[in-house]
């Protein structure tokens, strides 16, 4: 007959996994570091690494005789060519202006929509609007651009729709590029503004009303200043996405050059990778300046 001690099941010593879990539990910063290690490694390798390679490639030269890239000696000739050639400066200014116009248009359209969602709409209507705004993001990028091209073509859908009014659509061109960009990036402006407006405490609005301010003054003096960081945060998406796009100008434009199209042509057609890499740094430089301005505007600070 066995004793109770021999009949009791043996105790399992979990060993190092248990000590590891208990050690991680007492060190929340170590937990955060381990959780972020994989995405940060991917960011460093895929994003920052590619930027570093592009920066190095900008100092290479294309041998005009052999058509091969000369990596033996670094040179600033590509940057000199970009700065001294008027067409490159004009294209950079045109692209920056287009990005600014698209950003302003998206902000003007998105603000009342986001305000209605955050302050006026019922919960059911708010959910419907959020789905409606994000729904275009579920479809393919090229599908949306080609759909707009079909609508904007001469004698297309838009012309037939405006014909009874004696009007016609803008056709293909710079206005069409602006319309398509504004449509494509609008959700990226609406959602940050909606999130910013939703975080404004109701107590501030009630205090403004108690002090005698009308609705228009409360909107102008309280809501708009508090929503500016959210607007700037949304503009980062619309501005940067417009700077680097080359598909929309190629499909709904009429040959107008943008930064993205010149980079694409130098890589895919001319084969001048060093010049394309050097010119690709132009939108990077513009975005660095824009991010510094956005930081001063408080886009990276919570309400």
BANUDO-587073 format. One line per field, with one value per residue (C-alpha): residue in three letters; z negated, y negated, x; residue number from 1. Coordinates in Angstrom, 3 decimals. Example, Ala and Ser with C-alpha at 12.3 -4.5 7.8 and 13.67 -1.06 7.14 Angstrom:
# BANUDO-587073
residu (Ala  Ser)
c3 (-7.800  -7.140)
c2 (4.500  1.060)
c1 (12.300  13.670)
num (1  2)
//
This chain:
# BANUDO-587073
residu (Unk  Unk  Unk  Unk  Unk  Unk  Unk  Unk  Unk  Unk  Unk  Unk  Unk  Unk  Unk  Unk  Unk  Unk  Unk  Unk  Unk  Unk  Unk  Unk  Unk  Unk  Unk  Unk  Unk  Unk  Unk  Unk  Unk  Unk  Unk  Unk  Unk  Unk  Unk  Unk  Unk  Unk  Unk  Unk  Unk  Unk  Unk  Unk  Unk  Unk  Unk  Unk  Unk  Unk  Unk  Unk  Unk  Unk  Unk  Unk  Unk  Unk  Unk  Unk  Unk  Unk  Unk  Unk  Unk  Unk  Unk  Unk  Unk  Unk  Unk  Unk  Unk  Unk  Unk  Unk  Unk  Unk  Unk  Unk  Unk  Unk  Unk  Unk  Unk  Unk  Unk  Unk  Unk  Unk  Unk  Unk  Unk  Unk  Unk  Unk  Unk  Unk  Unk  Unk  Unk  Unk  Unk  Unk  Unk  Unk  Unk  Unk  Unk  Unk  Unk  Unk  Unk  Unk  Unk  Unk  Unk  Unk  Unk  Unk  Unk  Unk  Unk  Unk  Unk  Unk  Unk  Unk  Unk  Unk  Unk  Unk  Unk  Unk  Unk  Unk  Unk  Unk  Unk  Unk  Unk  Unk  Unk  Unk  Unk  Unk  Unk  Unk  Unk  Unk  Unk  Unk  Unk  Unk  Unk  Unk  Unk  Unk  Unk  Unk  Unk  Unk  Unk  Unk  Unk  Unk  Unk  Unk  Unk  Unk  Unk  Unk  Unk  Unk  Unk  Unk  Unk  Unk  Unk  Unk  Unk  Unk  Unk  Unk  Unk  Unk  Unk  Unk  Unk  Unk  Unk  Unk  Unk  Unk  Unk  Unk  Unk  Unk  Unk  Unk  Unk  Unk  Unk  Unk  Unk  Unk  Unk  Unk  Unk  Unk  Unk  Unk  Unk  Unk  Unk  Unk  Unk  Unk  Unk  Unk  Unk  Unk  Unk  Unk  Unk  Unk  Unk  Unk  Unk  Unk  Unk  Unk  Unk  Unk  Unk  Unk  Unk  Unk  Unk  Unk  Unk  Unk  Unk  Unk  Unk  Unk  Unk  Unk  Unk  Unk  Unk  Unk  Unk  Unk  Unk  Unk  Unk  Unk  Unk  Unk  Unk  Unk  Unk  Unk  Unk  Unk  Unk  Unk  Unk  Unk  Unk  Unk  Unk  Unk  Unk  Unk  Unk  Unk  Unk  Unk  Unk  Unk  Unk  Unk  Unk  Unk  Unk  Unk  Unk  Unk  Unk  Unk  Unk  Unk  Unk  Unk  Unk  Unk  Unk)
c3 (0.000  1.056  -1.181  -0.492  0.371  3.084  4.476  4.816  8.398  8.760  8.825  12.246  12.122  15.040  14.713  16.813  18.651  15.355  14.206  17.585  17.441  13.874  14.792  17.776  15.614  13.291  16.195  18.336  20.336  21.351  22.446  24.596  26.087  27.048  28.577  30.663  31.639  34.718  36.266  35.406  37.039  40.132  40.129  39.908  42.563  45.076  44.763  43.334  45.096  48.462  47.849  47.037  50.218  52.259  50.718  51.605  55.134  55.677  55.697  58.419  62.077  65.270  67.832  71.022  73.218  71.758  70.196  66.945  63.477  62.204  58.481  58.257  57.355  55.601  57.199  56.618  60.352  60.152  57.559  59.585  62.663  60.743  59.207  62.441  64.811  64.840  65.701  62.519  60.391  62.178  61.728  58.018  57.530  59.561  57.528  54.211  55.323  56.368  53.010  51.190  53.250  52.726  48.995  48.717  50.725  48.596  45.393  46.563  47.501  44.561  41.699  41.930  42.561  39.554  37.406  38.278  37.478  34.142  32.818  34.599  35.982  33.955  33.156  35.970  38.497  37.297  37.920  41.378  42.259  41.031  43.186  46.171  45.844  45.410  48.040  50.989  49.246  49.696  53.492  55.590  56.241  60.003  60.126  58.638  60.906  64.059  62.976  62.722  66.103  67.711  66.114  67.121  70.724  73.379  74.125  71.088  68.152  66.631  69.938  70.564  67.030  67.439  71.058  70.179  68.169  71.054  69.206  69.773  67.558  67.118  69.270  68.763  67.436  64.304  62.955  63.400  61.543  58.692  58.565  58.472  55.842  53.691  53.932  53.265  50.130  48.603  46.108  44.783  43.866  42.552  40.039  38.184  37.962  36.718  34.051  32.995  32.758  30.830  28.153  27.403  23.931  23.780  20.664  22.770  25.017  22.011  20.384  23.561  23.627  19.943  20.599  23.180  26.409  29.293  31.319  34.081  31.627  29.795  33.091  34.120  30.780  29.173  31.655  34.572  32.518  30.782  34.106  35.896  34.758  36.186  39.469  39.700  38.909  41.747  44.092  43.598  45.352  48.188  48.806  48.773  50.848  53.533  53.674  54.605  56.843  60.551  61.602  61.402  63.535  66.073  66.365  66.010  66.918  70.331  70.065  67.260  65.407  61.641  59.403  59.443  63.237  63.721  61.218  62.906  66.387  65.305  63.675  66.150  69.469  69.376  66.931  65.066  61.552  59.920  61.267  60.226  56.724  56.451  57.591  55.212  52.351  53.370  51.902  48.889  48.261  48.762  46.290  43.695  43.849  43.768  40.741  38.895  39.602  38.506  35.295  34.573  35.197  32.582  34.875  32.780  29.474  28.048  27.232)
c2 (0.000  -3.354  -6.382  -9.702  -11.313  -8.751  -9.009  -12.822  -13.866  -15.361  -19.138  -20.464  -23.080  -25.411  -26.670  -29.573  -30.380  -31.172  -33.318  -35.064  -35.885  -37.162  -39.214  -40.779  -41.515  -43.607  -45.511  -47.216  -49.157  -45.919  -44.552  -47.643  -47.342  -43.704  -44.475  -47.312  -45.585  -43.823  -46.845  -49.126  -46.698  -46.628  -50.442  -50.740  -48.099  -48.712  -52.449  -54.154  -51.675  -52.396  -56.138  -55.721  -53.719  -56.312  -59.060  -57.215  -56.467  -60.178  -60.702  -58.128  -59.034  -57.498  -56.934  -58.507  -56.358  -52.899  -53.559  -51.985  -53.472  -54.609  -53.868  -54.353  -58.052  -60.073  -63.339  -66.150  -66.600  -65.305  -67.916  -70.641  -69.593  -69.646  -73.065  -74.663  -73.217  -75.390  -72.524  -70.646  -73.715  -74.411  -70.828  -70.879  -74.157  -72.868  -69.667  -71.532  -73.951  -71.077  -69.368  -72.595  -73.175  -69.587  -69.885  -73.104  -71.624  -68.480  -70.544  -72.749  -69.695  -67.516  -69.965  -70.337  -66.609  -65.728  -68.328  -66.891  -63.385  -64.368  -66.904  -66.593  -63.101  -60.374  -57.253  -55.316  -58.101  -58.521  -54.855  -55.065  -58.111  -56.502  -53.442  -55.658  -57.619  -54.587  -52.504  -53.966  -52.820  -49.226  -49.432  -49.388  -52.570  -52.043  -51.208  -54.590  -56.500  -54.753  -55.382  -59.085  -58.990  -57.496  -60.168  -63.058  -62.038  -64.334  -63.274  -61.035  -60.589  -64.022  -65.821  -63.960  -64.799  -68.527  -68.814  -69.631  -72.622  -73.855  -73.010  -70.622  -68.883  -69.975  -67.132  -65.798  -68.197  -69.923  -70.499  -66.811  -65.930  -68.229  -66.710  -63.138  -63.896  -65.655  -62.657  -60.074  -61.673  -63.051  -60.148  -60.789  -64.310  -63.542  -60.876  -62.874  -65.928  -63.775  -62.243  -65.689  -67.179  -64.193  -64.727  -68.308  -68.252  -69.273  -71.277  -73.818  -74.365  -74.662  -77.154  -79.237  -79.237  -80.169  -83.140  -84.450  -83.356  -82.497  -79.331  -81.092  -82.628  -79.321  -77.641  -80.344  -80.947  -77.480  -74.659  -75.834  -76.560  -73.199  -71.411  -72.991  -70.257  -67.605  -69.527  -69.796  -66.086  -65.227  -67.603  -65.621  -62.669  -64.653  -66.748  -63.882  -61.526  -64.173  -64.963  -61.446  -60.326  -59.813  -57.593  -60.212  -62.796  -60.089  -58.877  -62.009  -64.684  -65.876  -65.423  -67.917  -66.824  -66.281  -65.084  -61.521  -61.379  -62.650  -60.104  -57.330  -58.325  -58.454  -55.029  -53.154  -54.875  -56.783  -54.395  -57.247  -55.880  -58.364  -61.397  -59.859  -59.214  -62.787  -64.212  -61.885  -63.770  -66.899  -65.735  -64.369  -67.818  -69.470  -67.053  -67.674  -71.395  -70.702  -68.415  -71.089  -73.552  -70.963  -70.418  -74.127  -74.074  -71.348  -68.501  -65.960  -67.035  -65.545  -67.792)
c1 (0.000  1.476  1.656  -0.091  3.238  3.944  0.416  0.589  1.486  4.946  5.268  6.314  9.022  8.472  12.030  13.246  9.958  8.293  11.199  11.253  7.538  7.786  10.836  9.060  6.022  8.155  9.758  7.076  9.660  11.350  7.954  7.385  10.849  10.329  6.928  8.340  11.573  10.161  8.368  11.289  13.711  11.509  11.379  15.144  15.869  13.077  12.450  15.500  17.765  16.165  16.446  20.126  20.722  18.846  20.941  24.151  22.914  22.282  26.067  26.703  26.966  25.617  28.336  27.000  29.255  28.613  25.211  26.379  26.322  29.714  30.026  33.775  33.719  31.066  29.992  27.487  26.951  23.364  22.435  24.131  22.175  18.881  19.554  20.774  18.169  15.021  12.681  13.531  12.880  9.599  8.411  9.256  7.358  4.400  4.223  4.475  1.747  -0.509  0.041  -0.837  -3.997  -5.145  -4.500  -6.528  -9.410  -9.486  -9.432  -12.316  -14.409  -13.415  -13.941  -17.754  -18.140  -15.988  -17.763  -21.158  -19.917  -18.382  -20.921  -24.248  -24.859  -26.518  -24.466  -26.140  -25.629  -22.036  -21.299  -22.870  -20.762  -17.545  -18.205  -19.096  -15.855  -13.625  -15.410  -13.408  -10.227  -11.336  -11.253  -8.115  -6.179  -6.040  -9.750  -10.608  -8.231  -9.483  -13.079  -12.348  -10.607  -13.714  -15.896  -13.610  -12.940  -14.438  -18.036  -17.835  -20.188  -19.575  -20.088  -23.345  -24.496  -23.783  -24.950  -28.626  -27.331  -25.215  -22.020  -19.148  -16.633  -13.018  -11.738  -8.230  -5.638  -4.413  -7.931  -8.682  -5.476  -6.534  -10.032  -8.748  -6.105  -8.708  -11.026  -8.331  -6.872  -10.100  -10.535  -7.031  -8.144  -11.632  -10.633  -7.910  -10.160  -13.033  -10.780  -9.574  -13.064  -14.343  -11.676  -12.724  -14.321  -17.976  -17.160  -15.255  -18.268  -20.565  -18.210  -18.158  -21.951  -22.161  -19.879  -22.346  -20.671  -22.953  -22.545  -20.607  -18.153  -17.711  -16.951  -14.479  -12.756  -12.860  -13.449  -11.305  -8.129  -8.390  -8.936  -5.966  -3.494  -5.838  -6.117  -2.336  -2.000  -4.385  -2.586  0.622  -1.032  -2.605  0.509  3.018  0.857  0.395  4.113  5.165  2.301  2.948  0.024  -2.739  -0.856  -0.112  -3.721  -5.851  -3.274  -2.193  1.547  2.209  5.312  5.431  8.230  6.952  6.715  10.268  11.605  9.630  10.812  14.459  14.248  12.056  12.782  16.065  17.705  19.401  19.056  21.489  19.617  16.292  17.651  18.894  15.558  13.692  15.296  13.367  10.019  11.896  13.359  9.958  8.353  11.070  10.322  6.587  6.912  8.885  6.080  3.509  5.412  5.373  1.598  1.191  0.171  2.077  0.581  -2.588  -5.489)
num (1  2  3  4  5  6  7  8  9  10  11  12  13  14  15  16  17  18  19  20  21  22  23  24  25  26  27  28  29  30  31  32  33  34  35  36  37  38  39  40  41  42  43  44  45  46  47  48  49  50  51  52  53  54  55  56  57  58  59  60  61  62  63  64  65  66  67  68  69  70  71  72  73  74  75  76  77  78  79  80  81  82  83  84  85  86  87  88  89  90  91  92  93  94  95  96  97  98  99  100  101  102  103  104  105  106  107  108  109  110  111  112  113  114  115  116  117  118  119  120  121  122  123  124  125  126  127  128  129  130  131  132  133  134  135  136  137  138  139  140  141  142  143  144  145  146  147  148  149  150  151  152  153  154  155  156  157  158  159  160  161  162  163  164  165  166  167  168  169  170  171  172  173  174  175  176  177  178  179  180  181  182  183  184  185  186  187  188  189  190  191  192  193  194  195  196  197  198  199  200  201  202  203  204  205  206  207  208  209  210  211  212  213  214  215  216  217  218  219  220  221  222  223  224  225  226  227  228  229  230  231  232  233  234  235  236  237  238  239  240  241  242  243  244  245  246  247  248  249  250  251  252  253  254  255  256  257  258  259  260  261  262  263  264  265  266  267  268  269  270  271  272  273  274  275  276  277  278  279  280  281  282  283  284  285  286  287  288  289  290  291  292  293  294  295  296  297  298  299  300  301  302  303)
//
